Amino acid sequence: MLHDRVLVRMDTNEKGERRSGGGILIPATAAVGRRLAWAEVVAVGQNVRTVEPGDRVLFDPEDRAEVEVRGVAYVLMRERDLHAVAADRFEGSEDSTGLYL
């Protein structure tokens, strides 16, 4: 990875059916407004400061570049395109939710 790039692997369950908070099954073909997505960080460039491999990040799936490496699909993006980071290393601090926004 070069510069400020972050390589993430999308959650596999986000492309299919999902359930609402009330338990209603929403099919994959249902039109949904602009929605952010969670993914796991796989690799980071040398200039990335806020995330590490293994963290979960929130990003806009419309602003992404997909790449396939050895048969596995990944998303490549800049660090500045991330909206939030969820990591276990943030949970140890006082008054922490485990999220870095």
N, C-alpha and C positions, 0 to 999 in steps of 0.2 A: 504494500500500500504506500502511496506517495502523499506527501504534504498533509492537507487537512481532510483527507477522504476517510470515510467510514464504510465498511462492508457489513451488511446485515442480512440475516435470513428471516424472511417473513414467517409469521405464524401460519401453519397449514390450515387451521380451522377457520380462518377469516374469509376464505374464498367461497365456502359452502354455506349451507344453511346455518342459521343461528337462532338463539332464543332471546326474546325480550325479557326485561326484568319481571314481567308478569307471567312468563312461561309460554307466551305465544310463539309458535314456530314461524320464522320469517324465511321464505325461500331465497336461494342465492340470486334469483332473477328479479327480486323486488328492487325497485328504484329507491336508492337511499341518497340523501343529501350529502354534501361534502363531509367526509368522515376521516378522521385521523386513524392511523394504524400503529400497532405495536410490533416490534421486531427485536431479535436478539443480535447484539454486536458480535461479529465473528473476527474482524481484524480492523486495525486502525493505522493511519499514517503517523509519521514521526512528529507532526505538528499538532496533533489532536490532543487537547488538554482536559476535556471534561468526561470522556467516556473511556472505558476499558473493555476488552473482550469479555463476554459473559453478561454485560449489562443489558437491560431492556430499554429501548428508546421509542419515543412517540414521534411520528413524522407524518407528513402529508403524502399519501401514496400517489397523488397526481404529479408531484415533482420528483420523479425518480428515474434512474437508469438501471435497467435490468441486465444482468450478465449471468451466463451459465459457466460454471467451472466444474469439470469432471462429472457432468450430469446433474449437478445441483444448482438450482436457481437462487441467485443472490440479488440484492439491491445495492447499488453504489451511490453514495451521496456525499455532500460536504457536511462538515460538522455544524455549520451555521444553519443548515436546513432541519436540524433536530429541534423539537419543541419541548421535550422533557426526557429525563433519564431516571429509570428506576433501578436501584442497585442496593444490595445488602450492605455495602460499606457505608451507606448514608444512615442506616437504621440505628447505629450505635450512639449517635449524638443526641443530645438533649432536645426534646420537642421536635423530633424528626418523624416524618411520614415515610421515609425511604425514597422520596421523590426529590429530584433536583430540577427545578423549572427555570 
